[in-house]
Amino acid sequence: MSNGGIIGPVNDPIIQTNSTVTAFTASGCFTARTGQPSVDILVVAGGGGGGNRHGGGGGAGGFRTSTSFPIPSSSIPVTVGGGGAGAPSTSAAGSSGTQSIFSTITSAGGGGGGSAGPCGARAGVPGGSGGGTASGNPSSGTGNTPPTSPPQGNNGGGPGNSAGGGGGGAGGVGTSGTSPAGVGGPGGPGSPVTSIFGAAPQPFYIANSPGRGNTACGVFAGGGGAGANNPSSNKGTGGSGGGGDGNVNNSPGTAGTTNSGGGGGGGGGDSDPGGTGGTGGSGIVLVQQPAFAKAPGVWSLQCQYNFKKNNQWTS
């Protein structure tokens, strides 16, 4: 027989020698190439907004990865979360970011940073990473809320004297503000993804952004730095991976970097109305289709021999 004695349709092996990455900076749909059995993914939610008036930094958006994630041949909806608004006044904490979703993987939005005011300081808000608390409130936002394994984020930092705590990041907790110096806590660092998606530079990595936590290429989901009163050296810096810096002197906190999931920085000042919190950075979803070899159905012995000879056969 022409097919080597095997009865049935002959299907040649499918060989994809290149790896491709699709970056979603806004919601959409993903369809895999023909025969692709699995993908590697990064799902980062939107970061939380910073607090007002030496407020806490916003928590980073939830950070989740998965390798060899099985996928169907049909299209998969992708949701990219937005960053939370910074607190406009001392009466509320910063808003939380919104979730990002790929198939069954959901990352929670970062928690907003707490605000300090004459009617009582606001605590940091729980989230993917928790928001830092404001001066005068001992409760920082809890990270990894809701819980995932491995954890999608970390806790925000505690208060200092006239200074807030930094927002939690994917790679570490936010630092508490210090007393009596009144220095705002830095945001927690983000987490790198270079072991999955390759070393920098890559077109889908967020470039370095001065004033926004010295965002590192290939690092995502840094917490926002906390605000303080005076002097300018007392503001908390944003965490690597897109966290916005805090501020002083009733000035607004810096926004988290777009499509990094970074938390917004806390606003500065020690009197009303105070500096508004920085907006959290929007999230991102990366989908990598690794190279693969696949032999569906049945195949001819001659075809198998040729692919094996060329070291292209799949196990």
C-alpha positions in Angstrom: 0.0 0.0 0.0 1.1 3.6 -0.7 0.9 4.6 2.9 3.2 1.9 4.2 0.6 -0.7 5.1 -1.5 1.6 7.4 -5.2 1.8 6.7 -6.6 5.3 7.2 -6.0 8.9 6.3 -2.4 10.1 6.2 -1.7 13.3 8.2 1.7 14.8 8.0 3.3 16.1 11.2 2.7 19.7 12.1 6.0 21.5 12.8 6.2 25.1 14.3 9.8 26.1 14.8 9.2 29.6 16.0 7.8 31.0 19.3 5.4 34.0 19.1 4.0 36.3 21.8 0.8 38.2 21.6 0.5 41.2 24.0 -3.0 42.3 25.1 -3.0 45.9 26.3 -6.7 46.1 26.1 -9.5 43.5 26.1 -9.9 41.3 23.1 -9.9 37.6 21.9 -7.0 35.1 21.4 -7.0 32.4 18.8 -4.1 29.9 18.7 -2.5 28.8 15.5 -3.4 25.5 14.0 -2.2 22.5 16.1 -0.9 24.6 19.1 -1.4 22.4 22.1 -0.6 24.9 24.9 0.6 28.4 25.7 2.5 30.3 28.4 0.7 33.2 29.9 1.1 36.3 32.1 -2.1 37.9 33.5 -1.6 41.2 35.4 -4.6 43.1 36.7 -4.9 46.9 37.1 -3.1 48.6 40.0 -4.9 50.3 42.8 -5.0 54.1 43.1 -3.0 56.0 45.8 -4.3 57.6 48.9 -4.7 61.3 49.6 -2.7 63.6 52.0 0.5 61.6 52.9 -1.6 58.6 51.9 -0.6 55.0 51.2 0.6 53.8 47.9 -1.8 51.7 45.7 -1.2 48.0 45.6 -0.1 46.4 42.4 -2.5 44.4 40.3 -2.6 40.6 40.8 0.2 38.9 39.0 -0.2 35.3 37.8 1.7 33.1 35.3 1.1 29.7 33.9 3.3 27.6 31.5 2.1 24.8 29.2 -1.5 26.0 29.8 -3.7 23.8 27.6 -6.0 25.7 25.2 -8.9 24.9 22.8 -8.9 25.6 19.1 -11.7 28.0 19.6 -11.2 31.7 20.4 -10.6 32.7 24.1 -11.9 36.0 25.5 -9.2 38.2 27.1 -10.0 40.9 29.7 -7.4 43.5 30.6 -8.2 45.4 33.8 -7.9 49.1 34.3 -6.1 51.0 37.1 -8.1 52.4 40.0 -8.5 56.1 40.5 -6.5 57.9 43.1 -8.3 59.2 46.2 -9.6 62.8 45.4 -10.0 63.7 49.1 -9.2 62.5 52.6 -12.7 61.0 53.0 -11.9 57.8 51.1 -9.1 55.4 50.1 -7.9 55.1 46.6 -10.0 52.9 44.3 -9.0 49.4 43.6 -8.0 48.3 40.1 -10.1 45.9 38.1 -9.3 42.2 37.3 -7.7 40.7 34.2 -8.8 37.3 32.9 -7.5 34.7 30.4 -9.6 31.6 30.3 -9.7 30.1 33.8 -6.9 32.4 35.1 -8.1 35.5 36.9 -5.9 38.2 38.6 -7.5 40.5 41.1 -7.1 44.3 40.9 -4.7 46.0 43.3 -6.1 47.5 46.5 -6.3 51.3 46.9 -4.0 53.2 49.2 -5.4 54.7 52.5 -5.9 58.4 53.0 -5.3 60.5 56.1 -7.7 63.2 57.2 -9.1 65.1 60.2 -12.1 62.7 60.5 -10.0 59.6 60.7 -7.4 57.8 58.6 -8.4 55.3 56.0 -6.9 51.8 55.9 -5.3 50.3 52.8 -7.6 48.2 50.7 -7.2 44.4 50.1 -6.5 43.2 46.6 -4.2 41.3 44.3 -1.5 43.2 46.2 -2.8 45.3 49.1 -2.7 49.1 49.3 -0.5 50.8 51.9 -2.3 52.4 54.8 -2.3 56.1 55.7 -0.6 57.8 58.6 -2.8 57.2 61.7 -4.3 53.9 60.7 -2.5 50.7 61.5 -4.3 48.5 59.0 -2.7 48.0 55.6 -4.4 46.2 52.8 -3.9 42.4 52.6 -2.5 41.0 49.4 -3.3 37.8 47.6 -7.0 38.5 48.0 -8.7 36.3 46.9 -6.1 33.7 47.6 -4.3 31.9 44.8 -1.4 29.4 44.8 1.3 30.6 44.2 0.3 34.0 45.7 -0.7 36.7 43.2 0.6 39.6 45.4 1.7 40.9 48.8 0.5 43.1 51.6 0.8 46.9 51.7 3.0 48.7 54.2 2.0 50.2 57.6 1.9 53.8 58.6 4.6 56.2 59.7 4.5 59.6 61.4 2.9 62.0 58.8 3.7 59.4 56.1 1.9 56.4 54.6 3.0 52.9 53.8 3.9 51.7 50.3 1.6 49.5 48.3 2.4 45.8 48.0 4.0 44.5 44.8 4.1 41.1 43.1 7.6 40.5 44.3 7.4 41.8 47.9 5.5 43.6 50.6 5.2 47.4 50.7 7.5 49.1 53.1 6.0 50.9 56.2 6.5 54.6 56.6 9.1 55.6 59.2 8.7 57.4 62.5 9.6 60.0 63.7 11.3 61.0 60.4 8.0 60.8 58.5 9.4 59.2 55.4 6.8 57.5 53.1 7.3 53.8 52.5 8.5 52.6 49.1 6.2 50.3 47.1 6.9 46.6 47.0 8.9 45.4 44.0 7.3 43.8 41.0 8.2 40.3 39.6 10.2 39.5 36.5 9.0 37.3 33.6 12.2 37.0 31.6 12.5 33.3 32.5 9.3 32.7 30.5 9.2 35.4 27.8 12.9 35.9 27.2 15.5 38.5 28.2 15.0 42.2 27.6 14.6 44.0 25.3 11.3 42.7 24.0 8.7 44.8 22.3 6.0 43.8 24.8 8.0 44.7 27.9 7.4 48.1 29.5 10.4 50.4 29.0 12.2 52.2 31.8 10.1 55.1 33.0 11.8 57.7 35.2 9.8 58.9 38.1 7.6 55.8 38.1 9.6 53.3 40.2 12.5 53.0 37.7 10.4 50.4 35.8 12.6 47.5 34.8 12.2 45.9 31.4 10.5 42.5 31.9 9.3 43.4 35.4 5.6 43.9 36.2 3.2 44.8 39.1 5.2 47.1 41.4 3.5 48.8 44.3 3.0 52.5 44.6 5.2 54.6 46.8 3.6 56.5 49.8 3.1 60.2 50.3 4.6 62.3 53.1 4.7 65.9 54.3 8.1 67.5 53.9 10.8 67.6 52.5 10.8 66.1 49.0 13.3 63.5 50.0 10.6 62.0 52.3 8.4 60.7 49.5 8.2 57.0 48.9 9.4 55.6 45.6 7.4 53.3 43.5 8.3 49.7 43.2 10.1 48.4 40.2 7.6 47.2 37.6 5.5 50.3 37.2 4.7 51.6 40.7 4.2 55.3 40.8 6.2 57.5 43.2 4.5 59.2 46.2 4.7 63.0 46.7 4.9 65.8 49.3 3.6 69.4 49.8 -0.1 68.7 48.9 1.1 67.5 45.5 -0.5 64.6 43.7 1.0 61.1 43.6 2.5 59.8 40.4 0.3 57.4 38.3 1.4 53.8 37.9 2.8 53.0 34.4 0.3 52.1 31.8 0.0 48.3 31.1 2.3 47.4 34.0 -0.3 46.8 36.8 1.7 49.2 39.0 0.0 50.9 41.9 -0.5 54.7 42.0 1.6 56.8 44.4 0.2 58.4 47.5 -0.5 62.1 47.5 1.5 64.5 49.7 0.8 67.1 52.4 -0.3 67.5 56.0 -3.3 69.8 55.5 -6.6 69.7 53.7 -7.3 69.2 50.9 -4.0 67.4 50.4 -2.5 65.9 47.3 -4.7 63.5 45.4 -3.5 59.9 44.9 -2.0 58.8 41.6 -4.0 56.5 39.3 -3.1 52.9 39.2 -1.5 51.5 36.0 -3.6 49.4 33.7 -2.9 45.6 33.4 -1.6 43.4 30.6 -1.9 39.9 29.3 0.9 38.2 27.5 0.3 34.9 25.6 3.3 33.0 24.3 2.9 30.2 21.7 6.0 28.0 22.0 7.5 26.1 19.1 6.0 22.6 18.9 5.9 19.4 16.8 2.8 17.4 16.6 1.8 14.2 14.6 -2.0 13.9 14.6 -3.9 10.9 13.1 -1.8 8.3 11.3 1.2 8.8 9.2 3.2 6.9 6.5 6.3 5.1 7.5 8.2 7.0 4.9 7.1 10.3 6.3 8.0 9.2 9.9 11.5 8.0 8.6 12.2 11.4 6.9 11.2 13.5 9.9 13.1 11.3 12.3 16.2 11.5 10.1 16.0 15.3 10.1 15.6 15.3 13.9 12.1 16.9 13.6 10.0 14.0 14.9 7.9 14.5 18.0 7.7 12.1 20.9 
